Amino acid sequence: MNINTLQSKVSQLDGVEIVEGKGEFAFINVKNSAAIAQISLYGGQVLSYRPLGQDELLFVSERAYYEEGKAIKGGVPICWPAFGASFTSQGRPFHGFARNRTWQLENVVQPESDLTVVCLQLVEDDESLKIFPYRFKLKLEIHISKELQLKLITENTDVNEFEITQALHTYISVQDISKTTLSGLDKVEYLDKAKSNTGPERKCQQGDVIISSEVDRIYLNVSQQLKLEDASARREIIIYSEGNQTLVVWNPWKDLCEQSADLLDDDYLRFICVETANAADDIIKVKPGNSVGISATYSTVGI
């Protein structure tokens, strides 16, 4: 679908436009009385969200790829129908394929002047059936208001049951990672997946999460609400999630950041990934005709 055809779908809405962005991808720009946002149809990916009068919530690398078949480094990539390497046999891509496909624009609605809802969807095609042999409808609802809310809904339109793991792989922008703390995970067990980890995989969080080295953790049986304090920016980000038992926290730190072609060498200082997820043993079974979902809501307050 070309840009003009897409634009015709939103032409009656104030503050919504569809433009050709980097990599010739279609970007949806939204501005209402509460916030501004940008969404890429490639990947079904929120790239920017900023409440009016506040700082940007999301981090996107200056070196991010905007190429077919590659994930955009930053924003909120959608990991589906698998999180991590559990899906990578038989040539299947790491973190699934949803973040490497162009999604369809289902509709955009503005029920209030301070709320815009963008609905995207992804369905099976010949390529997806080769690596995930099921029919499905994957729907992403993006609620843009004084809060950012993402709802990812999986519908099984096949005749067979299938299993998924998944994540909203959110890159949160911070001013200084050394002055950033994540609270709400004290005494929660986690799996330490960091390449630098030489100890046991299963550990227990003590106090707040503070990033001072490579962190790649899957937290188990998590609470629904967390608080991220970005002290240098004098703000707190409240993260509320539903539909998940696990949460992923990731920062590559210096060595891995320098090895990543789509990150600047010091980008690790400017983001933390806090990912609402069904990962590890948090496997979701979806029966034919049924739907399941996860959601995450992000709100910011000054401190």
N, C-alpha and C positions, 0 to 999 in steps of 0.2 A: 504494500500500500504506500503510495507516494505522499509527500508532505502535504500537498494541497488537499488530497482526499482526507487525510487525517485532520487537517485544520478545519475542514468543513464540519467535522463531528463536534467541534467545540466553539464554533464561530459565534454562537449565541450567548456564550458565557463570558462575563467580564473577568479579566485577569488571568485568562487561560490561553496559552498559545502553544503551537507545536512548531518547532524549528529544526533545521538541520544542524546538528552539533558535530563534535569531533568524530572523526572516522565516518562521516556522513550518516551517523546514526540519528534517528528521530528522538528529540528531546522534548518533553512536556514541561513548560515553564508555568508555574502557578504563583499568583500573588492575590491574597485576600486581605481582609482587615486585620488578620492576626499573624500571618506568616508568609514567607516566600519559600518555594521549593523547586527543585529540578529533578526530573525522572527520565531515565533512559529506557526506551522500549527494548533496546538490546540488553538482555539480562533481567528485564523487569526490575530495574535497580534505581532506588532513590540515591541521587548523587549529592544533593544539597538540601538542607532544611535549616531555616533561620527564623525564629520568632521575631517579629518586628521589634527593634530596639535592643536585640540581644545578639550574641556572637553565634557563628556557625556551629551547628551541632556535629556535623559529620566531617571526617577527614577523607580527602581524595589525593592520591599521590600525583605530583607534577609529572611523574614519569609513567603514569598509568597507560596501559595499552587500550586503544580504541580500535580493535581489530576483530573481525569475525573469528570465532574459535578460541579467543582468549578472554579471560576474565578481566574486568575493570577493577583495578586495585583501589578500593575505597568505597565510601558510601555504605550501602546495605546489599551486598551480593546475596543471592538466594541459593543456598546449598540444598539441592533436591534432585533425585529421590534418595540421595545418600549424603551423609556427612563424612568427610575424611576419606580414608583409603579403603573402606569396607566395600566399595563399589568398583574398585579399579581392575578386577580381573577381566579377561577377555577384551582388553582394549577400552574398558569403560573409563571415563574421565574422573579424576580426583574431585571430590565434592559434587558429583553428579553432573548434569548437563543444563539445568535451568538457567544458570548464570551465563551460559554461552549461547543462548538462543534468543531470537527476537520474539517478544511477546506481542499479543494482540491487544489493542485498546478496545475494551468492552464499552465503557462509558465514563463520563465525568459528570458529577452532579454537584450543585451548590445549594444545599438545603438552608444555609444561613450565610450571611455576609462574611462570617469569620470561620467558615468550614467549607472545604472543598474535598470531595471524595473521588479519587481516581481508581478505577477498577480495570485491572489487566488480567489476561488469562493466557495460558499455554496449554495446548492439547497435543496428543501424540501425533507423530508423523512417521514416514517410512524410516527415517534415520533413527528416531528414538526407539522404535519398535525393535530395532536390531540389538539394542543394548539394554532395553527395559521393555520386555515383551508384553506390555499391558496397555490398555486404553485408559485414559485418565483425562480429567480436567483439573488444572491447577489454577487457582484464582488468587490474586493478590489485591487486597483492598488497602489503599493508602489514604489515611485520614489526615488532612493538613489543616491544623487549627493552632490554638495556643499550645497544643501538644501534637506530637507526631505519633500516629498509631499505625502499625502494620498488622494486617491479618492475612495469614497464608492458609488457604483452604484446599485440601486435596479431596477430590471426588473420584471414586473408583467407578469408571464407566465400562469396565471389563466384565467378563463372566467369571473370572477367577479372583480369588483373594490375592493381594500383594502386600509386601512389607516395605516400609520406608524408614530412613532416618533423615534428619533435615536440620537446617539452621538459618536464622536471620543473622548473617555474619557481619554485624554492625561495627564499623570503624568510627569510634567517637574521637573527635578532635579535642586535644588538651593543649594547654599552653606550655606546660613543663611536666613531663612524666614523673620526674623525681619529686614533684609536689602534688601528686595525684594519689588518692586512696579510694578503694572500693570497699564499702561496708555492707554487711548483711550475709556474709558467708562464714562467720566465725564458727569453728568446730564442725564445719561441713567437710565430709570426705571428698577427695578428688583423685583423679588419675593424672599423674605427671607425665605428659607426653613430650616434654622438652628434649631436644636432641642433646642438650648438655647434661641431662639428668643421668647420674651414675648410681643413684640410690634406688630404693624400692619405687615401684610405680604408684602404688596406692598410699596416699598420705592424708593428713588431716589439717585443715586450715586453722591457724592460730591467729586470732585477731583480724584486723583489716588486711586486705590484699594491697601490698605495696610493690611496685615494679622497680627492681634494681638489677635485674639480669633477665635472660630469656625466660619467658613464661608461656607455657602451652598446657593448659589444664582443662579437664572435663570435670566440673563439679557435679556431684550426685545428690539427688533428693533436695533440691534447692528450694528456698522460699520464693514467693512471688514478687517481692519487692526488694530492690537493691538501691544503694545510694552511691553515686560517684562524685567525689569532691575534687574539683579542678581548682585548687587553691590559688594558683597564679592568675587565673581568669576571674577569681572571686565568684564562682558559681557552683551549684550542686545540680546534678542530673539525676532525677528519679527514674528508675527503670522498673516497669511493672509488666510481668509476663503471665501468660496463661497457656495451658496445653502442653507444658514441658515439665519434665522432672530433672533435666540436666541443663547446665549452663557452661559455656566455653569462655575462658579468658585467655587472650593471646597478645603477646608483644614479642617480636623477633629479636630484639636487642641489637647490639652493635654488629656482631659478626654476620649474622644472617641477613641483616638489613643491607650491609655492604655487598653481600652476595646476590641480592635481588635486583635484577635489571630494571624492574618497574617501581623501585623505591630509591629516593635519595639516600645517601649514606647515613644521614642523621635523622631520617624520618621517624625512627623508633622513639625519638624524644617527643613526638607530636601526636601520637595516637595510642589508644588502647582498644582492642576488640573485646566487646562484651556481647556474647552471642546467645540469644534465646534458642534452645536446641532440643532435639530428641537425638541423642548421641549415645555411643557405647551400647549398653544393654537396654537403653530406653528406645526400644524398637516398636514402631507403630504398625499394627496389622489393620488393613483396610479391606472390609468385605465388599463384594459387588453391590453397587447401589448406595453405599454409605459414604459419608464425608467426615473428615477429621481436620482439625485446625490448630495452629499456634498463633499467638499474637504477642506483640511487644508495644508498650507505650512509653514514650520518652517526654519528660517535662523538665524544664530548667527553672531554677530560682537563684537569685543573687544571695551572696553571703557577705 
